[in-house]
Amino acid sequence: MVVSFEGRKEPGYIERALMNETDLRNEIRAMLVETLMLPVTAEEIGDDRPLFGPEGLGLDSVDALQLVVALDKKYGVKITDQQVAQQVLRSVSTMAAAVAARPPT
């Protein structure tokens, strides 16, 4: 698995470092809705709801690229491998786990 992290010192970094899992998942849901301009509210996206495919939100490869960029920009999570992207971008839960797994800076 190739996921790298860069330490970020932007505003809000400390707050995110202290954020609990529920808050992190809520923030990721909001990021999904805002970044991808989804026609649903953040509250309508379940933690384990698939993001891709007909059973989920129906996201596509362009959406995946936008999410990779957003995760890097907001959390310093770098996803450089397609297989890793498929694992990390499955759901809100998997995205939150990748963010939480980033090493402290």
Backbone hydrogen bonds, N-H to C=O, Kabsch-Sander energy under -0.5 kcal/mol:
donor,donor_aa,acceptor,acceptor_aa,energy
3,V,1,M,-0.6
4,S,78,K,-2.4
6,E,76,G,-1.9
13,Y,10,E,-2.0
16,R,12,G,-2.3
17,A,13,Y,-2.0
18,L,14,I,-1.5
19,M,16,R,-0.9
24,L,20,N,-2.4
25,R,21,E,-2.5
26,N,22,T,-2.3
27,E,23,D,-2.4
28,I,24,L,-2.4
29,R,25,R,-2.4
30,A,26,N,-2.2
31,M,27,E,-2.3
32,L,28,I,-2.5
33,V,29,R,-2.3
34,E,30,A,-2.6
35,T,31,M,-3.1
36,L,32,L,-2.2
37,M,33,V,-0.7
38,L,33,V,-1.2
44,E,41,T,-1.1
45,I,42,A,-1.4
46,G,44,E,-0.8
49,R,46,G,-1.0
51,L,90,R,-2.2
53,G,59,L,-0.7
56,G,53,G,-1.1
57,L,50,P,-1.5
58,G,53,G,-0.9
59,L,51,L,-2.5
64,A,60,D,-2.1
65,L,61,S,-2.0
66,Q,62,V,-2.1
67,L,63,D,-2.3
68,V,64,A,-2.4
69,V,65,L,-2.2
70,A,66,Q,-2.4
71,L,67,L,-2.8
72,D,68,V,-1.8
73,K,69,V,-2.7
74,K,70,A,-2.9
75,Y,71,L,-1.9
76,G,71,L,-0.5
76,G,72,D,-1.5
77,V,71,L,-1.7
78,K,4,S,-4.1
78,K,76,G,-0.7
79,I,77,V,-0.6
80,T,2,V,-1.2
80,T,78,K,-0.6
85,A,81,D,-2.4
86,Q,82,Q,-2.2
87,Q,83,Q,-1.5
88,V,84,V,-3.2
89,L,85,A,-2.7
90,R,87,Q,-0.9
91,S,88,V,-0.5
92,V,46,G,-0.5
93,S,47,D,-2.6
95,M,91,S,-2.0
96,A,92,V,-2.7
97,A,93,S,-2.2
98,A,94,T,-1.7
99,V,95,M,-2.2
100,A,96,A,-2.9
101,A,97,A,-1.6
102,R,99,V,-1.2
